Amino acid sequence: MDLDSREVYYHGELVVFTPQEFALVEALITNRNIALSREKLLEIAWGYDYGGDTRTVDVHISGIRKKLGWEKIIKTVYKLGYRLEVKG
């Protein structure tokens, strides 16, 4: 993940992300191994004034998981949100 160019590569291939997906991946990587609430992820990726439903985070996380093959790396934290689980 190149934060400056806002590009993400998976197995050498460029992965196309929406601005919100990129912001979510950046938030998860920056806060790896820390559980973030859906509200916190909305705040980071959409800004304080986002008036939508927190379920939009779930939809975007699902897309990120599929695009990066991170089904087992982005963990759902029951009744809270998500955590990027990195060992080591």
C-alpha positions as CSV (number, residue, x, y, z in Angstrom):
1,M,0.0,0.0,0.0
2,D,1.5,3.3,-1.1
3,L,-0.1,6.1,0.9
4,D,1.4,8.9,-1.2
5,S,0.2,7.6,-4.6
6,R,-2.9,6.0,-2.9
7,E,-2.3,2.7,-4.7
8,V,-2.7,-0.8,-3.4
9,Y,-1.1,-3.9,-4.9
10,Y,-2.0,-7.4,-4.2
11,H,0.2,-10.2,-5.5
12,G,1.8,-7.6,-7.8
13,E,-1.5,-6.5,-9.3
14,L,-3.0,-3.0,-8.8
15,V,-6.3,-3.2,-6.9
16,V,-8.8,-0.4,-7.6
17,F,-10.4,1.0,-4.5
18,T,-13.0,3.7,-4.0
19,P,-11.8,6.6,-1.8
20,Q,-13.7,5.2,1.1
21,E,-12.3,1.7,0.7
22,F,-8.8,3.2,0.6
23,A,-9.5,5.2,3.7
24,L,-10.8,2.1,5.5
25,V,-7.8,0.0,4.5
26,E,-5.5,2.9,5.7
27,A,-7.3,3.1,9.0
28,L,-7.2,-0.6,9.6
29,I,-3.5,-0.8,8.7
30,T,-2.6,2.3,10.8
31,N,-4.5,0.8,13.8
32,R,-3.6,-2.9,13.2
33,N,-4.6,-5.3,16.0
34,I,-6.9,-2.6,17.5
35,A,-10.6,-3.0,17.3
36,L,-12.3,0.0,15.7
37,S,-16.0,0.7,16.0
38,R,-18.1,1.2,12.9
39,E,-18.6,4.8,14.1
40,K,-14.9,5.4,14.3
41,L,-14.3,3.9,10.9
42,L,-17.1,6.2,9.5
43,E,-15.4,9.2,11.1
44,I,-12.1,8.3,9.6
45,A,-13.2,7.4,6.1
46,W,-16.2,9.6,5.5
47,G,-15.7,12.4,8.0
48,Y,-17.5,13.7,11.0
49,D,-20.6,14.9,9.0
50,Y,-21.5,11.6,7.4
51,G,-25.2,11.1,8.0
52,G,-25.5,7.6,6.7
53,D,-26.0,4.2,8.4
54,T,-23.0,2.4,10.0
55,R,-23.9,-0.7,7.9
56,T,-22.2,1.0,5.0
57,V,-19.0,0.1,6.7
58,D,-20.0,-3.6,6.6
59,V,-20.6,-3.4,2.8
60,H,-17.2,-1.7,2.2
61,I,-15.3,-4.1,4.5
62,S,-16.9,-7.0,2.6
63,G,-15.6,-5.6,-0.7
64,I,-12.1,-5.0,0.7
65,R,-12.0,-8.5,2.0
66,K,-12.8,-9.9,-1.4
67,K,-10.4,-7.6,-3.3
68,L,-7.4,-8.4,-1.0
69,G,-8.3,-11.9,0.0
70,W,-8.4,-10.7,3.6
71,E,-11.4,-12.8,4.7
72,K,-9.4,-14.2,7.7
73,I,-7.3,-11.0,8.3
74,I,-10.0,-8.4,8.8
75,K,-11.8,-9.8,11.9
76,T,-15.4,-8.8,12.8
77,V,-15.5,-7.7,16.4
78,Y,-19.0,-8.7,17.7
79,K,-21.2,-5.7,18.4
80,L,-18.4,-3.3,17.8
81,G,-16.7,-3.2,14.4
82,Y,-13.5,-4.6,12.8
83,R,-9.9,-5.3,13.5
84,L,-7.0,-6.0,11.1
85,E,-5.3,-8.9,12.8
86,V,-1.5,-9.0,12.1
87,K,0.8,-11.4,13.9
88,G,4.3,-10.6,14.7
